[in-house]
Amino acid sequence: MKTQNQFRYGNKLYSFNNDEKKKLISEYKKDLGSVIKELREIEKVCIVPDCICKPIKSHSIQKSKHLKSISEAGKVYGKSMNQIEIESFIDGELKFKEMGIKQASVFNGFCQKHDNEIFKEIEDEDLDERSLRHNCLLFLRSISYEIRMKEEMFDFIEMGLIKKGRNKLAKRESRKHKKLLRKLYSDFTLLYEAIKSNKLENQFGFASITTSKKYGIALSTVINRRSFFKSILPIANNFDYFGVSFFPHEDGSAFNIIWRKGWSILMKKLLIREKDNILKFINHIIVSETEDTFYNIGLFKKLDKQKQHLVKHNAMPSYTRTESEIPYILDDFIMN
């Protein structure tokens, strides 16, 4: 009996059996393998405005503190950095693997000069999880990572469409993608300039929620406003994105949120409303709102197969995943 599989891309749900799966993968590698090769040959420049220097491998999550604190023998567990894998779309889950903390969360973001200058204080000093400035620096790395990952995915989609002769659709997608990237770059520049001028308190709000337990999970990411507010609300000062981080510290873990000042009243109401349910709120963000999360290897592998699949499925880009339940995993990741 042939097994039936399904995967979603945009608004379409595709069905196929195992034989068709092999054919899809073969056609994908034949048609789009050259596109992937071309993408990997594109030279990036530093993400800081007006800098044309070659970027180094930056970490969106701190290597020496956050990743190291959840590692086993210098390794963590998380998604494969190669997001462009047809097998992920077909299997309905991102590919996860063990990786050294030197490789986890790396991206081509900042040149050596800007990476040293901008992040020196959180690399050379103890990170203060209650400091707005320190968390804004983590957020700057996260939004840089978001931009680079979206650039790669958008280029892949557009080049793939052109290769298949879908030029009009490629142009339409390009316009949509450029609009989103302009917004992200604008938000990056706003945050970068606020950090440089040290005027963060005038522009950003911040909350740090500490837990009594230490969890074997680390993330630092960007979440859009719709992830927090499920109804349509006015845009505040053209800054739609929130910085979110979760990482072990001292004897527990810290969950930090940064927002533009215009959202302060709504954010405080949200946090008050979720006060008695905050761990479920944190769990929802870890599982369903970001693919840039890394786990303690042993604890992840102790999850049952269904939980592992749901975590990997929910880590997929939103336009490729189907609706699924959100497993509660925090209790499974308590570190001794």
N, C-alpha and C positions, 0 to 999 in steps of 0.2 A: 504494500500500500504506500502510495506516494504522500509524503508529508506536505501540507500546505503552509506556506509562510506569507506574511504580510509586512509591508513597510510603508511609511507615509513620507511623501515629499511634497511640501507645500500643502495644497488642499486635496491632493489625490492620494488614494490608498491603493497600493499595488499588491497583487496576489500572485504567487508562483509556487511551484513544487521544487523539490531538491534538484531535479535534473535541470530545470529552468534556471535555478540559482547558479549552478556551475556555468551555464551558458552566459548568464548576465555578467558574472565576474570575468569570464574570458573576454567578452566583448568590451567591457569597461577597460580592462588592462590594455587591450589592443588599441582602442580608440583614444583613450585619455591618458595613457602612460606618458606620451610625449608632452602633454600639457603639464603634467606634474613635473617632468624634467625641466621644462622651460621655466616654470614657477620657481623652482629651486635655484635656478641660475640668475634670477633677478637680484640685482644688488640693491640692498637697502641703505638708507642713510640714517643718521641719528634722528630721533623723533623730536628733539628740541627744535623749535622754529629757527630757521636760517642757518642751522648747522648742517654741513655736508660731509662730516666725518663718518667713517664706517662704524656701525654699531658693534658692540661686543655682546657676548651672551650674558644678559641680565636675568635676574630671578624676580618673578612677580611675587613670590613668597620667600621670606628670608631663609637663606640656607643655614647659616651658622646658629640660628636660634630656633625658629619655628619648625623647619623641616628636620633639623637634627634632633629636636626634642621628641619627635614621634617615630624616629627611624629605628631600624634593627640592623646592626652591622653596617651602618651608613646608607641604608636603603629604605625607600618608602614605596607605597603602592598607589598607582593612579593611572590616568588615561595616557594612552600612547600619544606622543606629540604629533604624530602624523594623523591629522583629523580627516584627511581626504582618503578614506578607505571605503570602497563600496561594500565590503564585507560588513562594516558597522551598520550601514543603512539596511542591508538585507537581513542581518541577524537581529536587528532591533536593539543593539546595545553597542556602546563605545568599547574599543579594545583597551583593557587595563593591563598593566604589567609592573613588575618590580623594576625600580630604577634607582641609581645612586642619587644622593641629594645634590650632587654637582649638576646633574642633568634635569632633575625635576623642576618644573615651572620656568625653564629658561626660554628666552625669546630674544630676537634682535631688536633691542629697544634703544639704548643710549650708547653714545661713544664713551671711550674710557674716561675722557676729561669730565664730561657731564655726569657720568655715573659716580665718579669719585666726589665731585663737588657737591652734587645735590644730596646724596645719601650718606655722606661721611658721618653725620651725627648719629644716625641709627645703626651704622655698622661699627663705629669705633666706641660708642657709648652704650650703656644699658638701655634697652628699649623701654620706654614708659608707656604701658598700655592705656594709661589715663590721660596721655598728652594728645591734645588736638593736633599739634604740629607733627608729632611722630606718626600718628595715624593718617594724616593727610599725605605724608611721604609714602606710606604703604599704598594709599589710594592712588597716588600718582603712578606708581609702578603698575597697579592693577588696570588703570584706564589705558596705559601704554600697551599692556599686554592685549587688552580688548581690541584696541585699534589694529595691532599687528595681526591678530588672529582673523579679524574680519576682513582685512585687506587680502590676506591669503585666500580665504574662502571665496570672497567676491571675485577675485581674479580667476580663480579656478572655474567658477560658474560661468563667467563671461567668456573665457577662452574656450571652455568646453562647448558652449553654445555656438560660437563662431566656427569651431572645427566641424560641428555637425550641420553647418549651413544655416543656422537660425540667427542671422545677423540682426534682423529687426527686434527680435526678442532680446538679444544680447544688448542692444542699445537701450531698450526700455529698462532692463535690469541694471545696466550701468548707471542710468540717471538716478534710479532709486537708491542704489548702493552709494553713489557719490554724495547724495543728500545726507544719508546717515553718517558717513565718514566725516563730512564737513562739521556736523554737529558734535561728533566725538572729539575731533581735533579742536574745535572751539572750546569745549569743556576742559580738555587737557590744558590748553593755553591759559584759560581762566584760573585753573588750580595752580599751574606752574608759576604764574605771575604773582598769585596771592602768597605762595610759599616764599618766593624771592623777596617780596616786599614785607613779609612777616605781618600781613594784615588778615590773617585767617579768622580771627575772632569776629571781625566785622562782616565776614561773608559766609561763614559756615557754622552749623550747629553740630553737636557731637554727643553721643551717649556711649558709655562703657558699662556692660553688664557682666559681672564676674560670677562664675560658678564655683561651687565648693569641690567639684570633682574635676580631675584632669582627664581630658579625652584625647585619644590618639588620632586626632583630625586637625589639619591645618588648611585654611583657605584665606585668600585675599582677593576680592573680586569687585566687579561693577554690576549693579542691579538697576534696571530702569524703574521708574515710578510705578508702572502698572504691576510690578511684582509686589509692591507694598500696598497699593491702593487698588482695589478691584473695581472701582467706579471711575468715571471720567472726572478729573479735577483740573482746575486752571494750572497752566505751566508757571512755575515760579522762577522768575529771573532767567529764563532760558537755560536752566540747569536741571535736567531731568534725571540725572543719574545719582545713585547713592553709593558710597564706598562701604563695603562690608568686609570685616575680617573676623576670624575665629581661630584661636590658637592657644596652646597650653602656656601657662605662666605660673611660676612659683608652685603653689600646691593645688591650683585649679586651672580653669580655662577662662579666657576673656572673649566676649562677643561685642564687637565695636561697630557703630554705625555713624557715618558722616553724611550730612545733607546740607544743601544750600539754605541760608537763613529763612528764605520765604516759606520753607516747609516746616518750620519749627513747631508751630501750634499743632499741626496735623500729626507730626511725628511723635510729639509728647502724648497726644491722645491715643495713638496707636500703641505706644509702649505701656501706657497705663492700662489700656484695655487688655493687653496680652500679659500683664504682670504675673498672673497666676498660671499662665500657660506658656511661659517664655521658652522652656526647653523644646516644646513642640514647634514653636515659632522658629527657633534656631534650626531644629531638625529639618523643617520644611525648606528652609533656604539652602542648607547643606546639600540635601538630596535633589531638589527640583529646580533650583534657580541658578546653579553654576556648574560647569564642567571642570573648573579649575580648583579641584579639591584633592588633597592627598591624605592617605590613610596609613596607619600602622599596619604592616604586612600581616603579621600573625592574627591580629584582631579582625581584619577584613576577611581573611580566609576562613575564619571560624563562623562567619555568617552562613546561614543556610542558602542553598542554591537560588531559591526564589528571591530572597533579599538581595543577593549579589546581582542577579539579573535586573531587578527593579532599580537599583542604584546606578548600574551601567546604562540602563535604558533612559533614565531621567537625566543622565549626564549628556545625552545627545543634544545637538542644536534643536531648538524648539520646532523648527519647520520640518524636522525629520522624525519626530517621536509622536506616538499616539498617546491618548490619555491613559494614565495608569495610576495605581494607588501609590501613596507616598509611605514607604516603610519607616517605622520608627527604629532608628539604629543607634542612637546615642548611648543607651544602656549597654550596647554590645561593645562600645569603644572606651569604656572606663579603664584607665591604665593604673596599675598598682604602684 
